[in-house]
Amino acid sequence: MPNEPEESNFKSKIRANAYPCVERNDIVWTYMGPRQTPPPLPDIEPNMLPAGEYQIQKVLRECNWFQGLEGDIDTSHLGFLHLGAVKPEQTTPGTFDYYNVADRAPKYEVVDTEFGTSYGAYRPAEADSYYWRIAHFLFPFFTMIPTGILGTQILVRAWVPVDDSHIMFWSIAAPRSRAGNGAAGGASGLSAGGRPVASAGARPGGFEFLPDSSDWLGKFRLAQNKDNDYLIDREAQRTTSFTGIAGIHQQDQAVTESMGPIYDRSQEHLGTSDAMVIRTRRRVLAASRALRDAGTVPPGVDDPTVYRYRSGGVVLPRDADWLEATKGLRRAFAEPPAEKVTTR
């Protein structure tokens, strides 16, 4: 400090915090914990692909990080929020979108896993088969959504807390792994160049950002936001779109932000369709208490291989054990299945 006396020892007493960083595939990772040597980076498949085979997107969201994450593990909202205006006869029979709108209330099987939690949500496909949407929560804030084809889709999303009431949403994906352009087939709801893959029934629109500002929350803010009602189109809402909001991601953002910065969960009533949300909350709370009370390290900190998974949709015989039948398809860094699946 130039205004301190030369003999002052003030400079020896004050330190600025610095955190070790490492860059992998255009993402800078930092470790903010107490260890002298940081733990290894997680084996996030799309973050380990060769140059040119992955795509990274970021969007600021104005709500608590777990609020946004819970929206990602609520599979049945696809048939209402994104496909609410779509009738079965407007889709192609035998496709993922058809199965979603023909039965908007799937049944659930939810399990604890080595990395967090997983669900299999199933509904009728053909007379002898079920359409399964299989997806995951991975500690501490990662999700893998079920919109692509299981065994083919390579996608991880992260809900990184900025503060108590803001999230930086990350999507890390392999665009070549996406199949189909329906709401059930598009892998992330965002396409190359920051344009949305509009769900069936949503009006087309641009995925645009506001100009950057110099404050802490001044980057990666959507032009569609709560201050302008997400540019909702009431005419489209009356005729072709359940929400009138363009873009799957924007529809999700409108819903989670409209719950308030931090949702009061003491006032909610959870149903059977919230099985994955309930299981994930319990898993996170248990891991947090174990770390606080016994110093137990949460899953994935010291074993990066627990993240080597994939998510997506698949049609299975009705008598199949979904976990056993999809064991190979859920494995990351594997060759995709040879058979083709139509998603729309």
Order of alpha helices (4+ residues) and beta strands (2+ residues): alpha-beta-beta-beta-alpha-alpha-beta-beta-beta-beta-beta-beta-alpha-alpha-alpha-beta-alpha
